[in-house]
Amino acid sequence: MNLPRVTYSNTGEDLSGVHAHLDAIMANVEARLLGKSRPAFVGGHDRNEGRVIVARSPIDRDIVLGEFPQADESLVNDAVDAARAAFPAWRDLGWARRIALLRAGADVLEQRKWDVSVACLVEVGKSRLEAVGEVEEAIDLIRYYCTEMEGTDGFREERPPAVPSERSDVVLRPYGVFGVIAPFNFPVALSIGMMSAALVAGNTVVFKPSDAAGLTGRLVVEALVEGGLPNGVLNLVQGGRETGETLVRHPRVDGFAFTGSNAVGMSILRQAATSQAMRPVLAEMGGKNPAFIADSADLTVAAAGVARSAFGLQGQKCSALSKVYVARDVLDEFLDALVTATSKLVIGDPRRQDVFMGPVINEAARNRFTSAVEDAAIAGSIVLGGRQLAGGLFDRGPYVEPTIVTGLPSDHRINRDELFVPFLSVLPFDNLDDAIADANRSAFGLTAGIYTQHKAELDRFLTTIEAGVLYANRASGATTGAWPGFQTFCGWKGSGTSGKGGLGSWYVPQFMREQSHTLFGSL
């Protein structure tokens, strides 16, 4: 089947064939995948222990995703023990054989990408193209990290000898067992990205997906295992906060990879620091991402990029745009363009081709939205949206309108806190440096974007904004759209813990530690 690949940036490509294929397969995929028991997977075997949770789709609470036994402390212990027992052989297998097995897993995922895409869509409420694009990204992540390992000879570097009779080199070596804790919003790509980097580096993994994404968590594990991973190398435990905390407290876990909130990420870092030995914590922890619209900007392009980044996946991306600074001279014109672009976004069942926005993930998210609307109405003005939707399907899921507000003080909590809902604050500026300085007051520093036709303004933005992922003049997204091998994804300040991000050459080495070899003689 010769269909175009879906990415986060090819919005102008003819994807009618992709939609036709989804129309043809979706009902069958749902019938095959939904409503089944999805147990833990430990040491190569299914484990059904634990209190069973029946998960339902945010699209429609009448859709049962499946049954998920919640892992208790005993099962988490078994998973860590299985990973630790498998580690020596996995480490000693060597990088060449490891990448062969992971590439085989990527091939299996590619064969199953339509199934996984539909599961992701129904489980999280993503639009069609967001879901398919995410699975494509996950496949690329595995292959990219394998290529990085291959191109560096397993991260080995020869060094000049101190004396002629010696040989010296430096090699990066795995830590041991990594705990990988993933969020709901990118349950395929973020899970695969963290797991594949840990695995290709020679670590074994205990993986806990979000309790709102247990179906896709199980499916991606099955794909990687089908590629030939030995028993115990990759272990899955299902559960919520209690399961995650048990994994984080475990003394025999050697490192953690986490994507989620700053509060949870920093708590993992603090817990890891209580042990006698250093344990790495690679955490990506969200953002409060700004964009800047200069008076020279193409306002049509800017409005399109702002709307896509603010309201794609219902604002539930760590890279989502949540506040936009607009030059005062073009504020009214830009607002008109933004309202026009946003008003065209279709809200509804994301299984439909025309829908851009589905539901938010749960009632807690809807409550955050409602609280923000109430606060904005008091302190500012609601330009568009602000309503919870009702009637028909909207009564069976948490659907809300994309919302644009103005007039909020720069220090209002809506302009400082990560909301993770489709909510955009518009702030006027008279001086770009002042606007950037205000954005830099944020505790976060993940993504940022600018629209300008002046090189001096672009250079000023690139030089002074405190964020790790920057974009300029993109209609496909003001602050979103990173792809492995093209953009890296590094959180500054409260958005990350290491100063190096995923999707690039600096990621896999963080799952390893340095070892130098100085060898005398000819052996």
N, C-alpha and C positions, 0 to 999 in steps of 0.2 A: 504494500500500500504506500503510494508516493504522496504523502501529505507534508505540507510545510511544517517545520518545527515552530513551536510557539515559545517566544521569549517575552520578557517584560517590556521590550522596546519596539518590537515590530508591529506596532499598532496599525500601520498603514497598509500592511500586506493583506492579500486576499486569503482569508481563512475560512471561506465558505465550505471547503472540503472537510475541514476539521469539525465544523458544526454539523455537517451532514452525517459524518461518522458518529459523532456523539448522539445525534438523534436516533441513529440506527441501533446503537448498543446499550444505551443508558438503562432502559428498563430491565434488560437481561442481566446487566452487571449488578444492579440493585438486588434483583431476585437471588443471585448467586452469593452475594457478599453480606447482605444485611441480615440482622436478627440471629446471628450465630454466637456460640460461646467462643471467646477469644482469651485463652488462658495464658499464663506466664510460660516462658520457655527458658529452661535452666539446664545447663549441662547436656544439651541436645535432646531434651525431653519436655513435653507439655506438663505443666503443673497447674492443677485446678483448685488448690487450696485457697481458702479465704472467703470472706464475705462477698457475695456477688452483687454487683451494681448493674442495673439495666440502664444503658445509655440511650438517649434519644437525640434526634437531629434538631439543631436550632432552627432549621428551615420550617419544620412542622413537627410538633411534639408527638404526633401520632406515628411518626417513622421511628421504629426501633432499630438502632444501630447494632446492638448486640449485648451480650452479657459478659462482664469483665470481673473476674475474681480479683479482689484487692489483696496485694501481697502484704503479709505481716512480717514481723521481725525475723521469724524463723526462715521464711522463704527468701528474704533479702540476704540473710546469712548464707543460705545454700547457694544463692546466685554468686555472691562474692567468693565463696569457697570454690565453686566451679571455675570461675574466671581465674582465680589464683592458681589452681591446679593446671589449667591449660596454658598459662603464661610461658613457662620455660620452653615448651615445644614450639609455641607460636613465635616466640622471640628467635629461637634457634633455626626456624625454618628459613630465615633469610628474606631480605626485602624482595628479591626477584620472584620468589614463589608466592609471597604475600600479595604482591600487586597482581599476579596472574589470577589468584583467587578472587580478589576484589574486582578486577575487571570482568571476571565471569559473573560476579554478582550484579555489576552494572548492566551487563547484557541481559540478565534475567529481568531486572527492573525495567529495562527498555521493552522487553517482550510483554511485560505486564502493565505498561505505562497507562493504558486506557482504563484498566480496572482500578489502578491506584488513583488515577485522576478523578474518576467518578466517586470513589470512596472519600477522597479528600474534599471534594465539592460538597457532598451530602453531610459529611461529619462536621465540617467547619463553617459551611455556608459561603464558600468562595464562588465567585463567578466562574464560568467555564474556562475562560482563557487564563485566569489566575491559577486555577487548579492544574491545568495541563502544563502551563509554563513552569510551575513549581516542580513537577515531576521531571521535566526536561532539565531543570537546573540541578536537581539531585543527581541525575545521571552524569551530568558534566562535572559535578563536584568530585565524584568518585574518580573519574578518569583524570581530572586535573591533578588531584593529589597523588595519584599513582605516577603520573608523568613527572611531577616534582621529585618524587623519590627516585625514580629512574634516572633523571637527568643529573642528579647529584651523587650517583653511586651510593645511594643510601645515606646521604649526608656525611660523606667521608672526604677528607681533604688531606693530601700529603703536605708535610711541612719540611723545610730544609733541616738537615741534621746539625746538631751542635758540634759533633766531631765526625770525621769520615767513616768511622766504624759503626756508627749508629744510624738507624732509620726512625723517622718520626711521622706520625699522622694523628689527626683528630677525627673522631667519629661521634655522631649523636646516637644515643642508645635509649631504648624505651624505659619508662618508669615501672610498669607492672600492670595494675588494674586501674582502669578509669571508670568513674561513675559519670554517665551522660544523662542529663536531665533536660528535656526538651519542652517547648511551649506548644500551645494549641494552634498558633496562627500560621506557622509554616511547618506542619507536622511531618512533612516528607523531607524537604530540602534542609531544614535546620538539623533534624535528627540525623539524616544521612551525612551531612557535612561534618558534624562533630564525631560521629561514630567512625566514618571512613578515615578521617585524619588520625584518630587514635589507633585504629587497627593497622593502617599502613605503616605507622611508626613502630609497630611491634607490640603494642599494648593489647590486653584483652579488655572487654567492656561489659559492664552491667548498665543496661539502658532502661530508664524510666520515662516513657512518654507522658504528656499531659493526660490527666484523667478526662479531658474533653477531646482527646484524639487517640484513644486506645486502638481503634480499628486500623487506622493508617500506621500506627506504631507497630502493630503485629504484622501488617502486610510488608512493610519494608524489612523487618527482621527476616521474614520468610524468604524474601527475594535474595538477601545477602547470604543466608544459610544455604539456599539452593545453589548458589554459586560454588559451594564446596568448603565453606568454613568448617574447621574441625569443631567437635563438640566442646562446649565451654568457652570458646573464644568470644562469642556474642550471646549474651543472656538478657532476657526481657522480664521485667517485673512491672505489673500494672498497679496503679494506685494513685491516690491523691497526696495531699500534703504530708500525712503521717508516713507514708511509704518513702517519700522523698527525704524527709528528715532522718529516717532510719538509715537510709543509704549514706547521707552526708555524715552522720555520726560514726559510721563504721570505721574502726581503726585499721582495717586491712585494705582499704581503698587508697591507692597511691596518688590519685589526682582526680580533678573534676572538670567537666566541660558543661557549661550551663548557659541557657538563653532564657531570659525572663525579666522580672522586675529588678530594680536596683536594690530594694529592701531584701529580697531573697538572695540575690547574688552576693551582696556584701555579708549577709549572715553566713553563707557558705564559706566565704573567704575567712571570716573570723573563726569559724569552726575548724577549718583546715589549719589555721595558725596555732591552734592549741596543742597540736602534736609536737613531739620532739624534733621530727624531721620535717623539712620543708615539703609541702605538697602543693603542686601547681593548681590554681583555679583559673580557668580560662572562661571568663564570663562576658557575655554581651547583654547589656542591661537597659536597653530602651533609650528614648530620647525625647527632647522637646524641640522639634526640628523646625527651623525658620527658613523662609525664602524672602528675597528682596526684589522688589519691582522698581527699577530705576525709571526716570522719566523718558529715557530713550528706548525702553523695552518695546518689543512687538507685543502688544497687549493681548492679541488673540492667541498667540503662542503661549504667553504667560498664563492666561486664564485656563487654557487647556491643561497645561502642566500642573498648575496649582490644584485644579479640581481632581485630576487623576491621583495625585499624591495625597491629597487631604481625605478623599472619600473612597479610594480603592480599598477593598476588603473592609469597608465600613470603618476606616481609620484605625484598624487593629493591626498596624505594622509598627515595629520599633522605629522604622524610617519614615513613618507617615508625617506629612506636613501638618503642623497644628497652629502655626501663626505666620502671617505674611505681612511684612513691612512694605508699605507702598509710598512712593514719592507723592507728596501732597498735591502736586500739580496734575497728576494723572489719577488721583484716587477715585473720583466719581466715574471716570471712564472705565477704569479697571474693574470697579465693583459691578458696573453694568455688564461688562464682558464675563465676569466670573459668575454672576447670577444667571446669565444666559446659558453658559456652559453647564453649570450645576443643575439647572432646571431640566436639562435634557437627559440627565442620568435616570435610568429606569430602576425602580426598587421593586423587589419581588422575589419569587422563587428562582434562585440562581441556576437551576437546571435549565431554565429557558435561555435561548440564545440572546435575547434582547436585554437581559437584566445585567446591570452593572453592579448594583448593591443588593446583597442579601441581608439576612438578619445579623445583629450583633450576637456574640457567642452565647450569652446567658442573661438571666435576670439581673445579676450584679452589674453587668455592663449597661443594661438599660437603665438601671437606677443611677449609675454615674452620669449617663446622658441627661436624665431628668434633673438631677441636681445641678449640673452645669447650666442647663437652660434656665432654671430658676434663678441662679446667681447672675447670669448674664442679663436677664431681663431687669434685674434690680440695678446693676452697676453700669449697664451699657444698653445697646439696642440689638435686637435680633433682625437681621436683614432678610434672611431666608431660612425656612425650616423651623426646627424647634419642637416638632410634634412626634409623639409616638403614634404609629399607624394602627388602625383598627378596621375590622370587617374581613370576613372570609379567612384567607390564609393568615392575615396579619393578627388574627385572634389566637393563632396556634404557634406563634413564635415572636421573639423580641425584635420587631422591625421599627426603625426610627428614620427620620428624615435627615439628609445631610444639612448641616446647620452652619450658617455664616453669621458672625456677630461683629459689631464695631463698638468703639467707645469705651472699651475696658481699660482701666489704668494698666500701665506696663507691669506693675508688681501684683496685679490681681492673680489669684491662684490659678485661674484658667490660663493665664499667660506663663505660668511657672511650672505647674504640675503636669505630668503625663496623664492624659485622660483615657486614651485607647478607645475612642469612640469617634464617629464622623462629625467633628466639631472644629471649626476654623475661626480664629480670631484675626481680624484685620486691624493693623495699626499704621497710621500715617507717619511719615518722617520728612524732615526738612534737610537732613544731612546724613549721608550714607554712613559715615564713621560713627555717628551717634546711634544709628539703628543697629549697626553691627555690635557696638559696645553694649547696647541693651540686651541683644540676643546672647552675648557672651556672659552675661550675668547668670545664665542658667547653670544649674548643677550638672546638666547633661551636655554631651558633645558628640552626637552621632552623625547626622547628615545635615546638609544645608544646600540651598540653591540660590541662584541669582538670574535675573533677566535684565540684560543691558546690552547696548551696542557700543559702549565706550570701553576701550581697553584699560584705561586707567582705573575705572570703577571695578572691572573684572579683577585686575591685579590687586587692588586694595582688598577686595573680598577674599581672594585666594590667600593673601598674606596674613590677614588679621582675624578671620573667623575661626573660632575654636571648635572645630568638628573634624571628624576623620574621613568623611565621605562627602565630596563636593561635586555639584553639578551646575552647569550654566546653559541657559537658553534651550532647555529640552521640553518639547511639547509632550513627550511620552511620560514625563514625571519630573516635578520640580526637585524632589528629594528622595525619590525611590527608583529602583530598577537596576541595582548592582547585579553583576553576573560573573561567575568564576572565570578567572583568567583574563578578565578585562578590567573590572574594578575590584579593589580590595574593600573590605568592610570592617573598619576599625573604629571602635568607640573611644573617644577621649573622655576625660574627667569621669563623671558618674555613669557613663555609658559603657565602660570597659575596665578591665583589670590589668591588662598587660602592655598596652601601648602598641599592640600589633593585632591585626584582625584576620578574619577568615577570607576565603576566596582568592588568596594570593600566596606568594612564595614564603611568607613569614609564618604561616599558620602551622603547618605540620611540625616544624622544628620545636614548637612550644610543647608538643607532646613527648619530647625527648630531652635527654640531658647529656652534657658534653663529657667526653672521655678522651684523654690524650694517651698515645702509645709511643713509648721510646724503646726501641728494640736494638740490642747489641748482637752482632754476628749475622750469619747468613740465613737463619731460619725464618 
